[in-house]
Amino acid sequence: MAGTILSLLMLAGIALTGGGIYAIVKRGDRKRGTLMIVAGLVMFANVAITAIPGPDLPVLEKDGR
């Protein structure tokens, strides 16, 4: 299920980034285009944070004793 969600986030990020470029170039709407590009980049960052494994934290695994 997580793989499907990450795939959908990637597709949405590509669509937002492409739509933002289209809005800036063809329609001349810089504000909306920039916001769409930023939203797409945030989606890519979220996928990267979720997909890249981090270091194991043994401190969190202890029961506090």
mmJSON file of the N, C-alpha and C atoms, coordinates in Angstrom:
{"data_MODEL":{"atom_site":{
"group_PDB":["ATOM","ATOM","ATOM","ATOM","ATOM","ATOM","ATOM","ATOM","ATOM","ATOM","ATOM","ATOM","ATOM","ATOM","ATOM","ATOM","ATOM","ATOM","ATOM","ATOM","ATOM","ATOM","ATOM","ATOM","ATOM","ATOM","ATOM","ATOM","ATOM","ATOM","ATOM","ATOM","ATOM","ATOM","ATOM","ATOM","ATOM","ATOM","ATOM","ATOM","ATOM","ATOM","ATOM","ATOM","ATOM","ATOM","ATOM","ATOM","ATOM","ATOM","ATOM","ATOM","ATOM","ATOM","ATOM","ATOM","ATOM","ATOM","ATOM","ATOM","ATOM","ATOM","ATOM","ATOM","ATOM","ATOM","ATOM","ATOM","ATOM","ATOM","ATOM","ATOM","ATOM","ATOM","ATOM","ATOM","ATOM","ATOM","ATOM","ATOM","ATOM","ATOM","ATOM","ATOM","ATOM","ATOM","ATOM","ATOM","ATOM","ATOM","ATOM","ATOM","ATOM","ATOM","ATOM","ATOM","ATOM","ATOM","ATOM","ATOM","ATOM","ATOM","ATOM","ATOM","ATOM","ATOM","ATOM","ATOM","ATOM","ATOM","ATOM","ATOM","ATOM","ATOM","ATOM","ATOM","ATOM","ATOM","ATOM","ATOM","ATOM","ATOM","ATOM","ATOM","ATOM","ATOM","ATOM","ATOM","ATOM","ATOM","ATOM","ATOM","ATOM","ATOM","ATOM","ATOM","ATOM","ATOM","ATOM","ATOM","ATOM","ATOM","ATOM","ATOM","ATOM","ATOM","ATOM","ATOM","ATOM","ATOM","ATOM","ATOM","ATOM","ATOM","ATOM","ATOM","ATOM","ATOM","ATOM","ATOM","ATOM","ATOM","ATOM","ATOM","ATOM","ATOM","ATOM","ATOM","ATOM","ATOM","ATOM","ATOM","ATOM","ATOM","ATOM","ATOM","ATOM","ATOM","ATOM","ATOM","ATOM","ATOM","ATOM","ATOM","ATOM","ATOM","ATOM","ATOM","ATOM","ATOM","ATOM","ATOM","ATOM","ATOM","ATOM"],
"id":[1,2,3,4,5,6,7,8,9,10,11,12,13,14,15,16,17,18,19,20,21,22,23,24,25,26,27,28,29,30,31,32,33,34,35,36,37,38,39,40,41,42,43,44,45,46,47,48,49,50,51,52,53,54,55,56,57,58,59,60,61,62,63,64,65,66,67,68,69,70,71,72,73,74,75,76,77,78,79,80,81,82,83,84,85,86,87,88,89,90,91,92,93,94,95,96,97,98,99,100,101,102,103,104,105,106,107,108,109,110,111,112,113,114,115,116,117,118,119,120,121,122,123,124,125,126,127,128,129,130,131,132,133,134,135,136,137,138,139,140,141,142,143,144,145,146,147,148,149,150,151,152,153,154,155,156,157,158,159,160,161,162,163,164,165,166,167,168,169,170,171,172,173,174,175,176,177,178,179,180,181,182,183,184,185,186,187,188,189,190,191,192,193,194,195],
"type_symbol":["N","C","C","N","C","C","N","C","C","N","C","C","N","C","C","N","C","C","N","C","C","N","C","C","N","C","C","N","C","C","N","C","C","N","C","C","N","C","C","N","C","C","N","C","C","N","C","C","N","C","C","N","C","C","N","C","C","N","C","C","N","C","C","N","C","C","N","C","C","N","C","C","N","C","C","N","C","C","N","C","C","N","C","C","N","C","C","N","C","C","N","C","C","N","C","C","N","C","C","N","C","C","N","C","C","N","C","C","N","C","C","N","C","C","N","C","C","N","C","C","N","C","C","N","C","C","N","C","C","N","C","C","N","C","C","N","C","C","N","C","C","N","C","C","N","C","C","N","C","C","N","C","C","N","C","C","N","C","C","N","C","C","N","C","C","N","C","C","N","C","C","N","C","C","N","C","C","N","C","C","N","C","C","N","C","C","N","C","C","N","C","C","N","C","C"],
"label_atom_id":["N","CA","C","N","CA","C","N","CA","C","N","CA","C","N","CA","C","N","CA","C","N","CA","C","N","CA","C","N","CA","C","N","CA","C","N","CA","C","N","CA","C","N","CA","C","N","CA","C","N","CA","C","N","CA","C","N","CA","C","N","CA","C","N","CA","C","N","CA","C","N","CA","C","N","CA","C","N","CA","C","N","CA","C","N","CA","C","N","CA","C","N","CA","C","N","CA","C","N","CA","C","N","CA","C","N","CA","C","N","CA","C","N","CA","C","N","CA","C","N","CA","C","N","CA","C","N","CA","C","N","CA","C","N","CA","C","N","CA","C","N","CA","C","N","CA","C","N","CA","C","N","CA","C","N","CA","C","N","CA","C","N","CA","C","N","CA","C","N","CA","C","N","CA","C","N","CA","C","N","CA","C","N","CA","C","N","CA","C","N","CA","C","N","CA","C","N","CA","C","N","CA","C","N","CA","C","N","CA","C","N","CA","C","N","CA","C","N","CA","C","N","CA","C","N","CA","C"],
"label_alt_id":[null,null,null,null,null,null,null,null,null,null,null,null,null,null,null,null,null,null,null,null,null,null,null,null,null,null,null,null,null,null,null,null,null,null,null,null,null,null,null,null,null,null,null,null,null,null,null,null,null,null,null,null,null,null,null,null,null,null,null,null,null,null,null,null,null,null,null,null,null,null,null,null,null,null,null,null,null,null,null,null,null,null,null,null,null,null,null,null,null,null,null,null,null,null,null,null,null,null,null,null,null,null,null,null,null,null,null,null,null,null,null,null,null,null,null,null,null,null,null,null,null,null,null,null,null,null,null,null,null,null,null,null,null,null,null,null,null,null,null,null,null,null,null,null,null,null,null,null,null,null,null,null,null,null,null,null,null,null,null,null,null,null,null,null,null,null,null,null,null,null,null,null,null,null,null,null,null,null,null,null,null,null,null,null,null,null,null,null,null,null,null,null,null,null,null],
"label_comp_id":["MET","MET","MET","ALA","ALA","ALA","GLY","GLY","GLY","THR","THR","THR","ILE","ILE","ILE","LEU","LEU","LEU","SER","SER","SER","LEU","LEU","LEU","LEU","LEU","LEU","MET","MET","MET","LEU","LEU","LEU","ALA","ALA","ALA","GLY","GLY","GLY","ILE","ILE","ILE","ALA","ALA","ALA","LEU","LEU","LEU","THR","THR","THR","GLY","GLY","GLY","GLY","GLY","GLY","GLY","GLY","GLY","ILE","ILE","ILE","TYR","TYR","TYR","ALA","ALA","ALA","ILE","ILE","ILE","VAL","VAL","VAL","LYS","LYS","LYS","ARG","ARG","ARG","GLY","GLY","GLY","ASP","ASP","ASP","ARG","ARG","ARG","LYS","LYS","LYS","ARG","ARG","ARG","GLY","GLY","GLY","THR","THR","THR","LEU","LEU","LEU","MET","MET","MET","ILE","ILE","ILE","VAL","VAL","VAL","ALA","ALA","ALA","GLY","GLY","GLY","LEU","LEU","LEU","VAL","VAL","VAL","MET","MET","MET","PHE","PHE","PHE","ALA","ALA","ALA","ASN","ASN","ASN","VAL","VAL","VAL","ALA","ALA","ALA","ILE","ILE","ILE","THR","THR","THR","ALA","ALA","ALA","ILE","ILE","ILE","PRO","PRO","PRO","GLY","GLY","GLY","PRO","PRO","PRO","ASP","ASP","ASP","LEU","LEU","LEU","PRO","PRO","PRO","VAL","VAL","VAL","LEU","LEU","LEU","GLU","GLU","GLU","LYS","LYS","LYS","ASP","ASP","ASP","GLY","GLY","GLY","ARG","ARG","ARG"],
"label_asym_id":["A","A","A","A","A","A","A","A","A","A","A","A","A","A","A","A","A","A","A","A","A","A","A","A","A","A","A","A","A","A","A","A","A","A","A","A","A","A","A","A","A","A","A","A","A","A","A","A","A","A","A","A","A","A","A","A","A","A","A","A","A","A","A","A","A","A","A","A","A","A","A","A","A","A","A","A","A","A","A","A","A","A","A","A","A","A","A","A","A","A","A","A","A","A","A","A","A","A","A","A","A","A","A","A","A","A","A","A","A","A","A","A","A","A","A","A","A","A","A","A","A","A","A","A","A","A","A","A","A","A","A","A","A","A","A","A","A","A","A","A","A","A","A","A","A","A","A","A","A","A","A","A","A","A","A","A","A","A","A","A","A","A","A","A","A","A","A","A","A","A","A","A","A","A","A","A","A","A","A","A","A","A","A","A","A","A","A","A","A","A","A","A","A","A","A"],
"label_entity_id":["1","1","1","1","1","1","1","1","1","1","1","1","1","1","1","1","1","1","1","1","1","1","1","1","1","1","1","1","1","1","1","1","1","1","1","1","1","1","1","1","1","1","1","1","1","1","1","1","1","1","1","1","1","1","1","1","1","1","1","1","1","1","1","1","1","1","1","1","1","1","1","1","1","1","1","1","1","1","1","1","1","1","1","1","1","1","1","1","1","1","1","1","1","1","1","1","1","1","1","1","1","1","1","1","1","1","1","1","1","1","1","1","1","1","1","1","1","1","1","1","1","1","1","1","1","1","1","1","1","1","1","1","1","1","1","1","1","1","1","1","1","1","1","1","1","1","1","1","1","1","1","1","1","1","1","1","1","1","1","1","1","1","1","1","1","1","1","1","1","1","1","1","1","1","1","1","1","1","1","1","1","1","1","1","1","1","1","1","1","1","1","1","1","1","1"],
"label_seq_id":[1,1,1,2,2,2,3,3,3,4,4,4,5,5,5,6,6,6,7,7,7,8,8,8,9,9,9,10,10,10,11,11,11,12,12,12,13,13,13,14,14,14,15,15,15,16,16,16,17,17,17,18,18,18,19,19,19,20,20,20,21,21,21,22,22,22,23,23,23,24,24,24,25,25,25,26,26,26,27,27,27,28,28,28,29,29,29,30,30,30,31,31,31,32,32,32,33,33,33,34,34,34,35,35,35,36,36,36,37,37,37,38,38,38,39,39,39,40,40,40,41,41,41,42,42,42,43,43,43,44,44,44,45,45,45,46,46,46,47,47,47,48,48,48,49,49,49,50,50,50,51,51,51,52,52,52,53,53,53,54,54,54,55,55,55,56,56,56,57,57,57,58,58,58,59,59,59,60,60,60,61,61,61,62,62,62,63,63,63,64,64,64,65,65,65],
"pdbx_PDB_ins_code":[null,null,null,null,null,null,null,null,null,null,null,null,null,null,null,null,null,null,null,null,null,null,null,null,null,null,null,null,null,null,null,null,null,null,null,null,null,null,null,null,null,null,null,null,null,null,null,null,null,null,null,null,null,null,null,null,null,null,null,null,null,null,null,null,null,null,null,null,null,null,null,null,null,null,null,null,null,null,null,null,null,null,null,null,null,null,null,null,null,null,null,null,null,null,null,null,null,null,null,null,null,null,null,null,null,null,null,null,null,null,null,null,null,null,null,null,null,null,null,null,null,null,null,null,null,null,null,null,null,null,null,null,null,null,null,null,null,null,null,null,null,null,null,null,null,null,null,null,null,null,null,null,null,null,null,null,null,null,null,null,null,null,null,null,null,null,null,null,null,null,null,null,null,null,null,null,null,null,null,null,null,null,null,null,null,null,null,null,null,null,null,null,null,null,null],
"Cartn_x":[0.821,0.0,0.865,1.974,2.844,3.461,3.792,4.35,3.371,2.101,1.067,0.915,0.934,0.793,1.985,3.198,4.382,4.351,3.853,3.737,2.74,1.617,0.63,1.172,1.944,2.561,3.552,4.316,5.249,4.51,3.435,2.657,2.028,1.522,0.94,2.008,3.201,4.291,4.711,4.748,5.082,4.001,2.735,1.633,1.639,1.89,1.925,3.089,4.244,5.402,5.195,4.709,4.433,3.344,2.301,1.237,1.716,2.622,3.184,4.029,4.813,5.611,4.689,3.646,2.675,1.991,1.628,0.949,1.855,3.133,4.054,4.326,4.624,5.053,3.883,2.837,1.755,0.719,0.361,-0.723,-0.232,1.042,1.591,1.166,0.718,0.256,1.395,2.267,3.469,3.168,2.196,1.905,1.407,0.404,-0.126,0.898,1.613,2.63,3.717,4.171,5.195,4.675,3.443,2.864,2.711,2.353,2.224,3.586,4.61,5.95,6.432,6.198,6.608,5.864,4.562,3.787,4.324,4.692,5.274,6.601,7.438,8.723,8.543,7.532,7.237,6.823,6.042,5.656,6.872,7.796,9.017,9.837,9.913,10.661,10.009,8.683,7.986,8.26,8.27,8.57,10.009,10.928,12.328,12.522,11.865,11.988,11.427,10.326,9.691,10.461,10.986,11.592,13.031,13.776,15.188,15.277,15.919,16.02,16.965,16.605,17.431,18.219,19.039,19.83,18.936,19.325,18.607,18.973,17.985,18.215,17.998,19.067,18.895,18.388,18.565,18.082,16.562,15.885,14.433,13.921,14.747,14.316,14.429,15.163,15.308,14.013,13.771,12.531,12.71,13.791,13.969,14.723,15.243,15.982,17.46],
"Cartn_y":[-1.197,0.0,1.262,1.206,2.374,2.67,1.628,1.834,2.51,2.152,2.78,4.255,4.565,5.962,6.788,6.235,6.953,7.144,6.15,6.284,7.379,7.418,8.467,9.856,9.954,11.235,11.679,10.725,11.069,11.551,10.846,11.267,12.636,12.878,14.191,15.276,14.966,15.939,16.274,15.26,15.504,16.35,16.025,16.788,18.237,18.446,19.808,20.606,19.983,20.688,21.024,20.06,20.325,21.365,21.297,22.299,23.682,23.736,25.03,25.646,24.82,25.327,25.789,25.011,25.401,26.723,26.879,28.111,29.323,29.144,30.279,30.607,29.581,29.814,30.187,29.393,29.583,30.606,30.581,31.426,32.725,32.796,34.007,34.221,33.185,33.286,32.829,33.774,33.429,32.997,33.631,33.325,31.887,31.504,30.141,29.117,29.446,28.526,28.261,29.311,29.147,28.321,28.586,27.812,26.34,26.065,24.676,23.98,24.67,24.096,23.825,24.756,24.559,23.37,23.253,22.118,20.798,20.777,19.567,19.207,20.207,19.946,19.449,19.968,19.479,18.015,17.633,16.227,15.353,15.811,15.043,14.9,15.958,15.902,14.917,14.9,13.966,12.519,12.263,10.913,10.543,11.473,11.199,10.92,11.692,11.483,10.127,9.743,8.473,7.281,7.404,6.268,5.996,7.028,6.842,6.339,5.197,4.674,5.525,5.707,6.476,5.565,6.151,5.333,4.743,3.586,2.989,3.741,3.994,4.709,3.764,3.177,2.24,2.914,4.213,4.937,4.846,4.882,4.822,3.425,2.41,1.037,0.605,1.346,0.999,1.314,0.606,0.811,1.832,2.596,3.68,3.293,2.104,1.684,1.815],
"Cartn_z":[0.0,0.0,0.0,0.741,0.807,-0.568,-1.3,-2.636,-3.577,-3.458,-4.29,-3.957,-2.674,-2.256,-2.727,-2.602,-3.069,-4.582,-5.306,-6.759,-7.133,-6.439,-6.71,-6.368,-5.293,-4.947,-6.023,-6.568,-7.64,-8.886,-9.246,-10.417,-10.2,-8.998,-8.698,-8.723,-8.231,-8.269,-9.69,-10.548,-11.958,-12.619,-12.333,-12.922,-12.434,-11.151,-10.627,-11.196,-11.278,-11.817,-13.295,-14.059,-15.479,-15.664,-14.857,-14.932,-14.539,-13.578,-13.188,-14.288,-14.954,-16.086,-17.206,-17.463,-18.496,-18.133,-16.862,-16.435,-16.593,-16.33,-16.452,-17.915,-18.711,-20.088,-21.008,-21.0,-21.972,-21.516,-20.243,-19.781,-19.145,-18.791,-18.194,-16.752,-16.079,-14.699,-13.782,-13.438,-12.685,-11.257,-10.627,-9.227,-9.061,-9.834,-9.741,-10.215,-11.257,-11.757,-10.732,-10.073,-9.048,-7.884,-7.462,-6.362,-6.734,-7.975,-8.412,-8.435,-8.876,-8.903,-7.48,-6.58,-5.188,-4.583,-4.856,-4.333,-4.888,-6.159,-6.745,-6.103,-5.832,-5.184,-3.753,-3.063,-1.713,-1.766,-2.767,-2.908,-3.168,-4.02,-4.273,-2.995,-2.194,-0.935,0.038,0.089,0.963,0.56,-0.74,-1.218,-0.873,-1.036,-0.731,0.759,1.613,3.05,3.437,2.828,3.173,2.602,1.409,0.719,1.127,1.515,1.859,3.293,3.49,4.859,5.704,6.94,7.855,8.774,9.621,10.548,11.641,12.123,13.237,14.512,15.333,16.573,17.753,18.27,19.373,20.644,20.77,21.947,22.04,20.932,20.929,21.246,21.057,21.291,22.746,23.561,24.974,25.713,26.78,27.521,28.641,28.65,29.604,30.871,30.946,32.153,31.984],
"occupancy":[1.0,1.0,1.0,1.0,1.0,1.0,1.0,1.0,1.0,1.0,1.0,1.0,1.0,1.0,1.0,1.0,1.0,1.0,1.0,1.0,1.0,1.0,1.0,1.0,1.0,1.0,1.0,1.0,1.0,1.0,1.0,1.0,1.0,1.0,1.0,1.0,1.0,1.0,1.0,1.0,1.0,1.0,1.0,1.0,1.0,1.0,1.0,1.0,1.0,1.0,1.0,1.0,1.0,1.0,1.0,1.0,1.0,1.0,1.0,1.0,1.0,1.0,1.0,1.0,1.0,1.0,1.0,1.0,1.0,1.0,1.0,1.0,1.0,1.0,1.0,1.0,1.0,1.0,1.0,1.0,1.0,1.0,1.0,1.0,1.0,1.0,1.0,1.0,1.0,1.0,1.0,1.0,1.0,1.0,1.0,1.0,1.0,1.0,1.0,1.0,1.0,1.0,1.0,1.0,1.0,1.0,1.0,1.0,1.0,1.0,1.0,1.0,1.0,1.0,1.0,1.0,1.0,1.0,1.0,1.0,1.0,1.0,1.0,1.0,1.0,1.0,1.0,1.0,1.0,1.0,1.0,1.0,1.0,1.0,1.0,1.0,1.0,1.0,1.0,1.0,1.0,1.0,1.0,1.0,1.0,1.0,1.0,1.0,1.0,1.0,1.0,1.0,1.0,1.0,1.0,1.0,1.0,1.0,1.0,1.0,1.0,1.0,1.0,1.0,1.0,1.0,1.0,1.0,1.0,1.0,1.0,1.0,1.0,1.0,1.0,1.0,1.0,1.0,1.0,1.0,1.0,1.0,1.0,1.0,1.0,1.0,1.0,1.0,1.0,1.0,1.0,1.0,1.0,1.0,1.0],
"B_iso_or_equiv":[0.0,0.0,0.0,0.0,0.0,0.0,0.0,0.0,0.0,0.0,0.0,0.0,0.0,0.0,0.0,0.0,0.0,0.0,0.0,0.0,0.0,0.0,0.0,0.0,0.0,0.0,0.0,0.0,0.0,0.0,0.0,0.0,0.0,0.0,0.0,0.0,0.0,0.0,0.0,0.0,0.0,0.0,0.0,0.0,0.0,0.0,0.0,0.0,0.0,0.0,0.0,0.0,0.0,0.0,0.0,0.0,0.0,0.0,0.0,0.0,0.0,0.0,0.0,0.0,0.0,0.0,0.0,0.0,0.0,0.0,0.0,0.0,0.0,0.0,0.0,0.0,0.0,0.0,0.0,0.0,0.0,0.0,0.0,0.0,0.0,0.0,0.0,0.0,0.0,0.0,0.0,0.0,0.0,0.0,0.0,0.0,0.0,0.0,0.0,0.0,0.0,0.0,0.0,0.0,0.0,0.0,0.0,0.0,0.0,0.0,0.0,0.0,0.0,0.0,0.0,0.0,0.0,0.0,0.0,0.0,0.0,0.0,0.0,0.0,0.0,0.0,0.0,0.0,0.0,0.0,0.0,0.0,0.0,0.0,0.0,0.0,0.0,0.0,0.0,0.0,0.0,0.0,0.0,0.0,0.0,0.0,0.0,0.0,0.0,0.0,0.0,0.0,0.0,0.0,0.0,0.0,0.0,0.0,0.0,0.0,0.0,0.0,0.0,0.0,0.0,0.0,0.0,0.0,0.0,0.0,0.0,0.0,0.0,0.0,0.0,0.0,0.0,0.0,0.0,0.0,0.0,0.0,0.0,0.0,0.0,0.0,0.0,0.0,0.0,0.0,0.0,0.0,0.0,0.0,0.0],
"pdbx_formal_charge":[null,null,null,null,null,null,null,null,null,null,null,null,null,null,null,null,null,null,null,null,null,null,null,null,null,null,null,null,null,null,null,null,null,null,null,null,null,null,null,null,null,null,null,null,null,null,null,null,null,null,null,null,null,null,null,null,null,null,null,null,null,null,null,null,null,null,null,null,null,null,null,null,null,null,null,null,null,null,null,null,null,null,null,null,null,null,null,null,null,null,null,null,null,null,null,null,null,null,null,null,null,null,null,null,null,null,null,null,null,null,null,null,null,null,null,null,null,null,null,null,null,null,null,null,null,null,null,null,null,null,null,null,null,null,null,null,null,null,null,null,null,null,null,null,null,null,null,null,null,null,null,null,null,null,null,null,null,null,null,null,null,null,null,null,null,null,null,null,null,null,null,null,null,null,null,null,null,null,null,null,null,null,null,null,null,null,null,null,null,null,null,null,null,null,null],
"auth_seq_id":[1,1,1,2,2,2,3,3,3,4,4,4,5,5,5,6,6,6,7,7,7,8,8,8,9,9,9,10,10,10,11,11,11,12,12,12,13,13,13,14,14,14,15,15,15,16,16,16,17,17,17,18,18,18,19,19,19,20,20,20,21,21,21,22,22,22,23,23,23,24,24,24,25,25,25,26,26,26,27,27,27,28,28,28,29,29,29,30,30,30,31,31,31,32,32,32,33,33,33,34,34,34,35,35,35,36,36,36,37,37,37,38,38,38,39,39,39,40,40,40,41,41,41,42,42,42,43,43,43,44,44,44,45,45,45,46,46,46,47,47,47,48,48,48,49,49,49,50,50,50,51,51,51,52,52,52,53,53,53,54,54,54,55,55,55,56,56,56,57,57,57,58,58,58,59,59,59,60,60,60,61,61,61,62,62,62,63,63,63,64,64,64,65,65,65],
"auth_comp_id":["MET","MET","MET","ALA","ALA","ALA","GLY","GLY","GLY","THR","THR","THR","ILE","ILE","ILE","LEU","LEU","LEU","SER","SER","SER","LEU","LEU","LEU","LEU","LEU","LEU","MET","MET","MET","LEU","LEU","LEU","ALA","ALA","ALA","GLY","GLY","GLY","ILE","ILE","ILE","ALA","ALA","ALA","LEU","LEU","LEU","THR","THR","THR","GLY","GLY","GLY","GLY","GLY","GLY","GLY","GLY","GLY","ILE","ILE","ILE","TYR","TYR","TYR","ALA","ALA","ALA","ILE","ILE","ILE","VAL","VAL","VAL","LYS","LYS","LYS","ARG","ARG","ARG","GLY","GLY","GLY","ASP","ASP","ASP","ARG","ARG","ARG","LYS","LYS","LYS","ARG","ARG","ARG","GLY","GLY","GLY","THR","THR","THR","LEU","LEU","LEU","MET","MET","MET","ILE","ILE","ILE","VAL","VAL","VAL","ALA","ALA","ALA","GLY","GLY","GLY","LEU","LEU","LEU","VAL","VAL","VAL","MET","MET","MET","PHE","PHE","PHE","ALA","ALA","ALA","ASN","ASN","ASN","VAL","VAL","VAL","ALA","ALA","ALA","ILE","ILE","ILE","THR","THR","THR","ALA","ALA","ALA","ILE","ILE","ILE","PRO","PRO","PRO","GLY","GLY","GLY","PRO","PRO","PRO","ASP","ASP","ASP","LEU","LEU","LEU","PRO","PRO","PRO","VAL","VAL","VAL","LEU","LEU","LEU","GLU","GLU","GLU","LYS","LYS","LYS","ASP","ASP","ASP","GLY","GLY","GLY","ARG","ARG","ARG"],
"auth_asym_id":["A","A","A","A","A","A","A","A","A","A","A","A","A","A","A","A","A","A","A","A","A","A","A","A","A","A","A","A","A","A","A","A","A","A","A","A","A","A","A","A","A","A","A","A","A","A","A","A","A","A","A","A","A","A","A","A","A","A","A","A","A","A","A","A","A","A","A","A","A","A","A","A","A","A","A","A","A","A","A","A","A","A","A","A","A","A","A","A","A","A","A","A","A","A","A","A","A","A","A","A","A","A","A","A","A","A","A","A","A","A","A","A","A","A","A","A","A","A","A","A","A","A","A","A","A","A","A","A","A","A","A","A","A","A","A","A","A","A","A","A","A","A","A","A","A","A","A","A","A","A","A","A","A","A","A","A","A","A","A","A","A","A","A","A","A","A","A","A","A","A","A","A","A","A","A","A","A","A","A","A","A","A","A","A","A","A","A","A","A","A","A","A","A","A","A"],
"auth_atom_id":["N","CA","C","N","CA","C","N","CA","C","N","CA","C","N","CA","C","N","CA","C","N","CA","C","N","CA","C","N","CA","C","N","CA","C","N","CA","C","N","CA","C","N","CA","C","N","CA","C","N","CA","C","N","CA","C","N","CA","C","N","CA","C","N","CA","C","N","CA","C","N","CA","C","N","CA","C","N","CA","C","N","CA","C","N","CA","C","N","CA","C","N","CA","C","N","CA","C","N","CA","C","N","CA","C","N","CA","C","N","CA","C","N","CA","C","N","CA","C","N","CA","C","N","CA","C","N","CA","C","N","CA","C","N","CA","C","N","CA","C","N","CA","C","N","CA","C","N","CA","C","N","CA","C","N","CA","C","N","CA","C","N","CA","C","N","CA","C","N","CA","C","N","CA","C","N","CA","C","N","CA","C","N","CA","C","N","CA","C","N","CA","C","N","CA","C","N","CA","C","N","CA","C","N","CA","C","N","CA","C","N","CA","C","N","CA","C","N","CA","C","N","CA","C","N","CA","C"],
"pdbx_PDB_model_num":[1,1,1,1,1,1,1,1,1,1,1,1,1,1,1,1,1,1,1,1,1,1,1,1,1,1,1,1,1,1,1,1,1,1,1,1,1,1,1,1,1,1,1,1,1,1,1,1,1,1,1,1,1,1,1,1,1,1,1,1,1,1,1,1,1,1,1,1,1,1,1,1,1,1,1,1,1,1,1,1,1,1,1,1,1,1,1,1,1,1,1,1,1,1,1,1,1,1,1,1,1,1,1,1,1,1,1,1,1,1,1,1,1,1,1,1,1,1,1,1,1,1,1,1,1,1,1,1,1,1,1,1,1,1,1,1,1,1,1,1,1,1,1,1,1,1,1,1,1,1,1,1,1,1,1,1,1,1,1,1,1,1,1,1,1,1,1,1,1,1,1,1,1,1,1,1,1,1,1,1,1,1,1,1,1,1,1,1,1,1,1,1,1,1,1]
}}}
